[in-house]
Amino acid sequence: MGLIQAAKQAVGSTLHDQWKEYIKCDDLGNEILMKKVSVPNGIISKDSAIQVAPGQIAVIFDSGKVLDATAEEGIYTFDQSSSPTFFAGQFGEVFKEMWTRFTYGGGVAKEQAVFYMNAKEIIDNKFGTPAPVPFQDWSHAIPNQMTGEMNPLRVQVKCFGKYTFKISDPSTFMSKIAGTADEYRKEDLCEQMRSEVIGAFQNVLNELGNSAHKVPVLELPSATDEIKTTMDEKVFDQPIRDRGISLVGFVVESVTLDDESNEKIDKYELSANSFMQQGSLVGDYGKAVKDAANNPNGAAAGMMGIGMMNMASGGMVGGTAAGAFQNPGYSVAGQNNGGAAPTEGGSNFCPDCGKPTNGSKFCPNCGKQLQ
């Protein structure tokens, strides 16, 4: 029992009248994912016609099991004496598996129907992060004053956008999601999918913010290809795939930062402008930071040189740098000492690097002006 493709010239001709019943489904649009179409008595007569329009998948269902299926558009004749034909196009292998495994609750003694599935890309599905999520922003990297290493600025972002999806495995979709419902709509699924899309996107953000990608936070809307590629490579959308659905498109339309993150970036930019106003001294300072990181005698020795240069400038450059590079996520050792706790011998600790100052006006380690 299966489908036999009718002659193309039969479509729209007087041969249309040769079929006992003519089964078709109107366009499913963007909202209907599956729709059941049958005849009044529930039995499809031999030599009835079944029409499959572009963007549709037709599944022939008989008493609890799948008889045949096709995703190739055209007119088919229902022939109870023939075996399954699987005119399935891109879903050929999927339908063969569907034939062997799909049953639904035993079914009634005899009931036949055609389940039409939407094979088109389902568009205009919105998502948004309900609360700010952490992101490592390398476009505002800050140096660790002890090691000279650069670290990302930690910010909190909200993202909003849209995604598209399509049914990629009709067998799984029908057996796990739609079943034999008379109609299954996008709204029945999208609330759950939206939560899973947001979860997958948060995992993507973690990847894009690591040292391998270093995508600037404000450039996320233009990283569409990278977002989708990362999601596919890491299979962050596995729960969605397990339902026979695949994400096709993913677009971030807007990115907003919380107030604290905006304040961090404003301070960073202000400090950067101050550096530029210092002229060549700032250039020398920046070069010294890089040299300190590459110093074969160790970062500590390199940073001592920076401290001496800062002392020569009256603490101007080092003080500005300290203001710019405050980052709660990357505090340097000793900062929690508060900078004013006395030790035996009358020594104080530098509020920047945490090293003993021995009562000096400038920190002998980093050059911070203390008095």
Disulfide bonds with the S-S distance in Angstrom:
none
